[in-house]
Amino acid sequence: MGDRHTWTAVPATAQRARSVLATAWSCAVTAEGGREEFIGVHTVAEDGRVLLHLPDDSMLTTAAICAPRGEPSAVLEFADVAPVPVRNRIRARLWMAGWFAPEEGHLTFSPTRIVLRDSGGAVVVDRDEYAHAEPDPLATAEARLLTHLADAHPDAVERLTRLVEPDSLHGAVRVQPLAVDRHALTLRIERSRGHGDVRLPFHRPADDLGQLTERMHILLAQASAGTCPRALQRQRTDGDG
């Protein structure tokens, strides 16, 4: 079953790409020497270049040093993983093709092509827009915020479902917070077969944690003024036996 969505602002594709880079904890690198996977080795320069601090025995380090021009080509892959356990936990994948250059203590990767793929399909990210974009202001705090919401306030998550179209909740077996950005909170609605996502927009963008707290309080107040969706009422009754 498809989910009904009302329009709401979403982060620009370039900003989403920068957010994935800012929060990803691992990356895979495919180069002439093969494919290697690394954890906690990358940082991102202000202009979007990726800096890799690799172990000395890495094949990629050797390839960069031994390359005729000192600039081997490679493809970097990053996964955007939902912090709360849900079905299909990978929310997006980011691929970057480009060149490595060895510098003191690290390798610098300059992207020439950037592709972001999510549930809506793959999109080529404009390089200039990427270079000038910044991560979503809530990106680095998102994991802590969502896990706290799911673990400590499941009642609040259930209350927020009152803001969801009833058709989207038909057959729901579980609802979890999937993502949050400056524009909206996204819920994942899981059913016995399949799932769908619904964005709950804030009345205005949140640029820091203080503003996000205020936006969430308003969403909860709006939800409290509604009624419990019949779909969840029926599912909860069935689950109680």
N, C-alpha and C positions, 0 to 999 in steps of 0.2 A: 504494500500500500504506500502511495506517495504521501508526503507530508505537505500541508498547506503552510505557506510562509507569507507573512506580510513584509513589505520592503523595509529594510533597515540598512544604514550605512555600514560598510565593511572596510577594513584596512586596505590600502592600495597594495597591489601585488608586490611592488618593490619593498614596501614596508614589511609585508609578510615574509618575504625572503630574508630580510635583515633580522627579523624576529626569530626565524628558524635558526639562523647562524648564532644568534646571541644566546639561545637556550639549549641547542643540541649538545649532548654530552659525548657523542661519538661521531666519527666520520669514516667513510671508506674511500680509499684512493686507488684508482685504477690507472696504471702507467705502463710503460714498456716493460718494466721489470715484473709486472704481475699486479695482483690486487692485495692490498693490506688494509686492515681495519685497526683503528686507533681509538683510544678513550682519553679524553681530557688533554688533548695535545694542541688544540687550535684556539686562536684568538682572532679578532677581526680588527683591522685598522679602520680609521675613520672613513677612508675612501672606499671601503669594502674589500680590500685585499685580505686574503686569509693567510695568517702566519701559523706555520706548523712547527712545533718544537718536538722533533722526532728523536727516538733513540739512535745511537750511533750505528747500530747494526741493522737499521732499516734499509730494505732494498731501495726505497725511494731516495733516501739520502745518498746512497752510492750512485744511483742513476743521475741525480742532479749534479753531483760533483764530476762525474765522468762524461756527461753529455758534451758533444762537440761545441755547442754554443753556450753550454751551461744553463740551458733552458728547456728541459724535457716537457713534452705535453702530457696532460693528465686530465682525469675526470674525478671530481670530488662529489660524494653523495652524502647528504645529511637527512636524517629522519626526524620528523616532528611527532613526538610520542605523547599521547595524552597522559597527564600525570595521575589521573584517576583510572583504575582498571575498568575498561569498557570493551565491548566487542570492537574488532577492527581498530585496535588502539593507535595505529599510525594515522595521524590526521593529514599529513602531507609529506612529500619527499621533495628535496631540493637537489638538483644536479647543476654542477658548474664545470664547464670545460675551459681550459686555459693553459697557462705556462707557469712552471716553477723557476725560480731563480734562487740559488743558494746565497744566503747572507749570514753574517756573523751570528752563530748560535741557532739559526732557524732557516726554514725555507719560506719564501714569499710566493704566494700563488696569486696571479693576476687573471681574473676570469675574462674570457672572450665571449662566452655564451652561457646564459643562465636560464634554467627551466624549473618552474614550480608546478608540481602536480598534486592535486587534492581530489576530493570526491567529485568536483565539477569538471575535472579534466586537466590537461597540461597547458600551461601558458608560458610563453617566452617572455622573460623579464627584460625590459629596456635597460641597457647597461648604464646610461647616464642617470636614469631615474634611480637605479640601484645604488650608484655611487653616491648620490646625494640623499638617499633615504636614511632614516633612523629606525631602530626597532620600536615596536609599540611600547609606550611608556609603562605598561603593566607586564611586559613580557617576562622579565626576570623574576617577578613576584608571582606569576600565574600559578606555578606548581604548588607553592605553599598555600595560596588562597583557595584553590580548588580542592586540594586534599583536606584542608580544614573544613571547608563547606560540606564535603561529602561525609567526613568521619565524625565531625562534632555537631553538625546541624542538619541531619537527614530530614527533620521535620520542616526546616525551611525550604529544602529542595522540593519536598512534596507540596508545600504551600505554593511554590512558584508555578507548579503545573496548572494552577487555576488560571494562569495567563495564557495557556496553550489552547489552540483550537481543539474542541472535543474530538473532531475527526482524527487528528494527529495522535490522540491518546488511545484510540480504539485498539484493544488487544495488548496494551502495554503491560509488561511484566516487571520492568525496572526503569527508573529515570535517574540519570547521573549527570552532574555538571561536567561538560566536555571541554569547554574553553571559555576564556574571558579576554576581551580586549577593551580598548577605551570606548568602544561604541556599544557593546552588548555582552550579555552572558548567553552562552550556548548550552542547551541541554541535549543530551542524547537519550532518545526514547527507544528502549529495547523491547522487542516483541518476541513471541515464541519463534517466529520466523522473520528475520530481518530487523532493521532498525532505521531510525530517521533522526534528523537533527533539527532543532528549532531555536532560533535566536530571539532573545528577549531584549529589545533595545532599551538603552538608557535615554532619559529625556534630554540629556546633552552629554557630550563626550567627557570621560573621566581621565584626567592627565596625571593623577597621582593616587596614592592609596587613600588619602583622606577623602578625595572626591569620589572614589569608587565606593567607599563605605556609605556615603550619602546616597549614591545612586542605587545601591543595593537595598537600603532602607526604604526608598521610595517604591522599588519593585515589590518588596514584601508587603508594604502598606497597600499597594494596588491589589496584590493577590489576596490579602486578608479581606478586602471588600468584596471579593468574589465568592463563589461557591465551589465545593469540591467536585471535580469532574466525575460524571457517572462512570466513565470507563475505568478510572482508578478505584472508585468505590466498589465496582463489581469485581475487579481483579483482586482487591484486598480481601473482600469477603470470601472469594473462592479460595484464596491462599490460606485463609484462616480455617478452612475446612468446614 
